[in-house]
Amino acid sequence: MEPVVTVELMCLPLPALVRPLLVGAVVAALAGCSGDSATEKGDAAAYDNADVVAGMTDAAAEQDSVRLTLGTKQSPDDIAIDTTWGSEPAFRALTGGDPAQQIDVRRVGDRVYLGGELVGHQWTYLDIDDPRLADPESGFDAGPVPTLLDIDVVGDLEALESAVTEAEAEGREEIDGVGSERYTLTVDSQAWFDGLGEDSMYRAMDLPETVTMDLYVDDDSLPVRLAYEVPGQDGASAQIGFSTWGTPVEVTEPARAKPVS
């Protein structure tokens, strides 16, 4: 008989790559803003390319689901998240790597469930309005749950857009089999963070005042990949992939799940 493994839902963090990094998104006011704009710098091309960032955000807003692949440039497939938003938000996050170490986190309705190979396929759950999630002084270890609940695909892209100060076209490349246009974005880190949720995964990495990002956009103006490295920090990088936009996401509620005590 195999031993029974009991693990509290909140005590299991996502892989270490999510703690020190990750990315966010982009906003539509840049092309029409005044002040230190690309036009005032005399760079008409950079100004025109800002429209691409705004168009990307608009295109994403017309979708209701996507697969996110989170990791670093060195390890790009650490976590895959199939997420859908709208009237019935849901997600399934599955860690990569060794199958024996996989963690499976799911949102179905008003509950978040955690199980997977690492915990012997036992399942526990927590209500998303549990007051312990919002009270940092409760002493309750919420683990990855607040971060996963705070993922807002369209809102994160809008936050990034509002922080882009320059966008330069770099040419066409194929990313994961998808023909894409590559852009180099110059991003005001603090402005980006100000537009993100308090528990956003993109806040996990310390950034300089300005960071340069590589953005890849497909022929439908949807993001394919966003990646960057932290200057002066060898190996510190973030990469997020976007795929299967608009594909229906069905998340199954685990059987025999027990509430977190």
N, C-alpha and C positions, 0 to 999 in steps of 0.2 A: 504494500500500500504506500502510495506516494505521500510525503509529508504535506500538510496543509500550511500554506503561507498566508499570513494575515498582515496586510499593510493598509494603514490609513490612507485615504484618498489624498489628503493635503500634504502628506509627508514626502511625496515623490515629485522631485523637480523635473522639468524637461531637461534634455541634454545640456551640457555646459555651454554649448555654442549659443544658446538663446539668452543666457544670462548676460554675457558681455557684449552682444551686438544687436543687429537687426535693423531693418529698414522701415521706411514709412512711405510717403507719397508726395502730391503736387497741386497748385491753385490758379483760378481763371482770371485774376485781376491784373496779372503781370503785364499783359500786352497793353492795358489801358491805364496803367498807373503813372503817376508823375514822380518827380524827385530823381533818384539815382537810377534811372531806367537805362536799358541797353541803347535806346534811341539817343538819349542825351550823351552817351559815350561815343556816339557816332558810328555804332556798329549795327547797321540795318539788318544784317543777316541774323545776328543774335536776337534782335527784337522779333523778327518774323518767326524764328524757331520757338519763341515763347508760346506762340499759338499752338504748337504741337503739344506742349504740356497741358494747356487748357483743353485742347481737343481730346487728349487722352483721358482726362478726368471726366469730361462729358460722356465719352464712349463707355467708360466703366459704369457710370451712373445709370446707363440704359440696361445693364446686365443685372442678374440677381444671384449669380453663383460663380465660383471660380475655384481652381485648385492652387493653393499656395505651396511652394517648396522653399523651405527656409534652411539656411546654412551659411557657410563661409565660402570664399573662393577656393579654399583648400578642401572643403568638405561640404559640397553644395546640397546634398540630399538628406540632411539630418532629420528633418521633420516635414511631413506632408499633411496639409490641412485641406480637406474638402469642406467648403463653407457656403452657405446660402443665407440670404438676408431677406427682408421684406416682412410679410405678415406672420410667417412661421420660421424665424431664424433657427438654424441648426448647424452643427459642424462635427467633423470627426478628425482628430489629430492623431497621427500615428508616427512614432519615432522610427528612424531607420537603423541601419547597422545590423548588429547581431540579433536575429529573430528571438533568441532566448532572452534578450534584454529589452524587448519592445514594450512600450507603454502606449495604451490606447485610451484617449480621452474623447468623450462624446457629449455634445449638448443635444438633448431631445426635449422639446417643450421648455419647461421651467426648471429642468434639472441638468446637472453635469455629472456624468458617470466616468469612473476610471477603472480600468482593468488591464488585461493584456497578459502576454507570456510571462513577464517579469513577476507578476503576482499570482501565477497559477490560474489565470482566467477567473479569479474571483472578482466581483464587481462591487464597488461602493458608489454612493451618489451624494450630492449636496444640492439643495435648492439654490437657485441663482439669487434669490432675495434673502438668503441667510444673513442675518445681521453681522455675523462674525467676519464675513468677507469685507465689510465696509468699516470695520473697527480695528485699526492697527494696534490698539491697546488691549485687545481681547486676549492676546497670547495665543491665538489660533493660527497655525501654520497653514495658509491657504495654498501654498505651493504654486503651481502654474495656472490655477483656475482664474484668478482675476485678470491675468495677462491674456489668456485665451478668450475670455468674455469681452475683453476690451478691443479685440480685433474688429476694426471697422474699415473694410476694404475701400469704400468710396471716400469716407471721411479722412482716412489716412492719406489717400492720394490728394485730396484737397489741401490738407495740411502741408504736404510737400510742395505743391504748386505755389502756395502763398509764400514759400520761403526761397523759391528759385530766383536768383538775381541775374542769371545768364544761362542761355542754352545754345550750344554750338552743334551743328550737324557734322557727323564724322563719316558718313557713308553707310552703305548697306552691308549687312552680315546675316548669316543664317544662324539662328539660335535654337537648339533642340529641334531642328527640322523646320523651323518657321522663318520665312524671310522677314527681316526686320531692318528698320532704320535705327542707327545708333546715334545718340546725342550725349554730349558731355554737359552735365548740369553743374552749375556753381550754386551751392545752397548755403543760406544763412542758418546755421545749426540752431541757434536760440529761437529764431522765428519758427523753425520747423517744430521744435519741441513745444513751443507755446500753443501750437495748433493741434497737438496730439492729446489723447486721453491720459489721465494720471497714471494708469497702469499699462500704458502702451509698451509693447516689446521694443519699440524703436528708441525708447529712452534709456535702454540698458547700457548702451555704449557711450563712454565719454568721448566727445568730439571737440575739435578745435572750433574757433568762431566760424570758419568757413570750411566746407568739405566739398570735394569734387566727386560726382557720381556718374556712372555710366548707365544710361537709360536706353532700352531697346523697345521699339514700338512696332507692332505689326501693321499690315495694310488696312486694318479696320480701326486704327488709332488706339488699339488696346495695348497695355504694357505686356511685354514678354519677360523682361528681366530688369532688375535694378540692382546695382552692385557698387560697392565702394570699399576703399581701404583707409585706415586711419594713419595720417602722416606721422612718422616718428615712432610708430608702434609696429614692429615687425610681426607679421602674421595676424594682426588685428584687422579683420575684414568682415563684410556682411554681403550676403547675396540672397535675393528673393526672386523666385520664378513664378510666373503667372501662366496658367494653361487651362484648357477645357472651359473657357468662358461660356456661361449660359447652359452648361450641361446639368441636368437635374441632379440634385444631391439628395440621397435618401440615407438617413442615419437611423439605424436600428436600435431600439431600446433594449439593453441587455436584460436577460432573464435573471431572476433571483438576486437582484442587486440589493444591498443593505445600506441603510442611511449611515452617514458618518456620525459618530457619537459626539 
